[in-house]
């Protein structure tokens, strides 16, 4: 509780040093009372530390949040760069992660998966229509003598 020397009771005036001025500022408290200014400043200090820390962590995780919408590999690289920057206090890693998060890398995996799936379907379709592979016996192997004695095809190149 803030107390002024002018508004203080007789028991407080008796505790004051005779050399103290009679008009004390409001932040000076009487002995034994709670220092309200210190409590308020402590709460403001703790609140400001938490707010600045929250702002710093949001700023630090910004590249990861930006890369979250992109490919998994790009997100993981940006996340690792963010952790390295956090633990080493080297801002270059954070800047590289931010630049990597801003760049849209081309998607090579989706077309390659599509091609692989199409090739698999073609291979499965040929296997079902091939009577040799559908039987339980393996196909006969041709020896080198048999392949050289086979007649040449119309193209005349000798390829079998």
N, C-alpha and C positions, 0 to 999 in steps of 0.2 A: 504494500500500500504506500502510495506516495504521500509524503507529509512535508509541509513547509514549516520552516522554523517559526514563522509568524503565527500559523494556525495551530501550532503544537500546544499540547497541554503543559501544565506546570511540571509534571514528572519528566517530560522529555526535555524541557528547558534546563532542568537541573542536571541532565546527563551531558549536555553540550559543553564543550570546552569554552571557557570564558573568552578565549582569543578568537573563536569562530565568529564569522559575521552573522548578524541577526537575520538576514534575508538569504537563506540558502536556496540553491536551485532545486527544482522539483525532482530531479533524479537522485538526490541524496536522501537516503533512508535513515531512519533512526536505528540505533543498535538493537539487534535482536529481531528486527522485522524483515520481511521478505523483500529482496531487491527485485522489484517488478521489472525494471528496465533490463536487467541482466537476463531474466527469464524470457522476456519478449525477444530480445536480441538472440538468445540461444535458439528459440523456436524458429525465428527467421533464418538463422544461419543453417540449421539442420534442413529446413525446407528448401533453401536455395541450393545447398549441396545436392540434395536429392533431385531437384529440377535440372541442375546443370549436368549431373550424372546421367539422368534419363535422356537429355538432349544429346549428350555425347554418344551414348549407346545407340540411339536412333540414327544419328549421323554415321556412326561406325558401321551399322548393319545395312545402310542404304544400298550398297552394291549387291548384297545378297538378296534384298527384297526386289531389286530391279531384275536380277538374273533368275529369280524364282519362276518367272513366266517362260523362260527359255528352255533350252535342252538340258537334260540332266547332267551331262558332262560339263557343260559351261557353268552351270550352277555350282557343281562341286569344286571346280577350279577357283571360282570367285570366292566360295566359302573358305577354302584353304588359304587363299591369299589374304582374306580378312582376318583369319586366325593368326597367321604369321605376322601381319601388321599389328595386331593387338598385343601379341606377346613380345615382339621385338621392338616396338615403338618406332618402326621404320615406315614412314609415310609413303614411300615409293611403292610398297606392296599394295597399300590401300588404293593408290591412284591407278595402278595397273589393274586391280580388280574392278574399279569403277569404270575404266575404259573398256575392259572386256565385257562388263555387264551391259554397256551401252551399245556394243556392236552386235548386230544380228548375224550369227554365223549361219552359213547355208546348211540346210538339212540334207546330208548325204545318206543317212541311215534309212529313211523312209523309202526312197526310190530303190535302194539296194535290197531292202526287205521285199518290196513288191516284185522285183526281178527274181529274187530267190524263190518266192512263193509261186510265181508263174512257171519257172523252170521245174520246180517240184511237181506242179500239177501236170506239166507236159510229160515229165518222166513217169509219173504214176499212171497217166493215160496210156503211154506207150507200153508200159509193163502189163497192163490189163489186156491190151490187144495183141500182145506178142504170145503166140502159143508155146514157144520154146520155154519161156520163163515161167509159164503157168504150169507146166508139167513138173513132176517131182524129180525127173532125171536132169542132171546138168547137161548143157549143150556139148556136143563133141568138139574136141580140140583138133585143129588142123596142124599138121607138122609142116616143116619147111619144104619137104619133098612134095606134099600134096598141094601146097599153095603155088609152087612153081609149075606143076603139071596142069593146073586149072586153065581152062581156055580164057583167052583175053576177051574183054568186053568190047563192044562196038566202038568205043572211044579210041581204042588202040594204044592206050597209055600203059597198060599192064597193071593197073591198080586193081586190087581186089576189093 
